[in-house]
Amino acid sequence: MKFAQLVVGPAGSGKSTYCENIKQHCDAISRSVHVVNLDPAAEEFKYPVSIDVRDLVTLDDVMEEMQLGPNGGLLYCMEYLEENLEEWLGGELEAYGDDDYLLFDCPGQIELYSHLSVFRTFVEYLKRDGWQICVVYCLDCQFISEMPKFVAGTLSALSAMVQLELPHINVLTKVDMCKNKEALDAFRFPDAMEMRHELDRQTGPHFRKLNEAVVQLLDDFSMVTFTPLDISEEESIEDLLLQIDMAIQYGEDQEVKTHEHGDMEDPDDGDGPDY
């Protein structure tokens, strides 16, 4: 079985920093992880890149040749990737087999995950190729500063969850820089009534019906929760990685193989049951 994380989220939400720290953590515990750059506009990395979409297409080249702006150019790049999944990405992925683990560091245009086809096509291709995938949706913890911002971020995360139809972990990033860490707990598992109250308090009366509809939508799904990530604490990284591993069943094959090969001895010495 092959495993992957699809690291998505708005621009500036800390996706590359997340990949950097997960890579460093896994290196420290002797766990093999490879990072794939899927952002054709990326300029530099603080982690080694195993596969780079810029070998296929770059934003600068597209903007120059097609006379497009940054947003249109990035959409063109991703559509070009979508058209070349079999030929380019398929060839790159041939170097990876069972038990390999990839982090896909993705661009920051949220429409790529919310309603365009490119990442849905990308996900379907990976699944056909035998990859177990979890979406890691990064959201800057500044979104908890105001309830309307938090709801906007939550709706974008929910949209990606519905569009991609994969195991999905929402992560509040940059918690190490959050001044009001006590507020984090309230936003990890948001209460519908509290959200409604805060939205009504921070918006005008003519938004009341919209606030009610939005909160009802989030409450009906009851799927949007957030895990805070403090990259300055190893325990925080470990807890998040454990959640992701459980979502994609990473490590379960190794346990089965261990039992099959008799590597785990029964603690009972045969004299009777252990209590």
Helices and strands as residue ranges (DSSP letters): E 2-8, H 15-28, E 34-37, E 49-52, G 53-55, H 59-66, H 70-83, I 85-89, H 90-93, E 101-105, H 111-114, H 118-128, E 131-140, G 141-145, H 147-164, E 168-173, G 175-177, G 181-183, H 184-188, H 192-202, G 205-207, H 208-221, E 226-228, H 234-248, H 252-260
